[in-house]
Amino acid sequence: MKPIIKDFDKVIRQKRIAILAGREIDVTMIPSRIMIELIDMMDSDNLQDPKNFGRIMEMVARVCQVSDKEITADWLYDNTDIDQLLDFAEYVMEPAKARAKESAVDEKNS
């Protein structure tokens, strides 16, 4: 019997690039660990809790570090104003929000 092979390395995702403080940051790939943490946080309805802001920024920075190791939460705080920071975090988290929304719909339908 011939094996079935599916090469997941060939799955092509649309590039998601952000330009922030003169840096081009590729936020296409969100590591699974971070995606799961973001989805868990979104499911808990604590995303708007100010206490979680630092945790969210840490996760956003970890996504950025996939392409630029120098970007930390402190770097984000020091190189943005609050509006840029919030808009940037929203952009980085869009795929996680979409995935959380899909999961919620799937749970409703089952």
Order of alpha helices (4+ residues) and beta strands (2+ residues): beta-beta-alpha-alpha-alpha-alpha
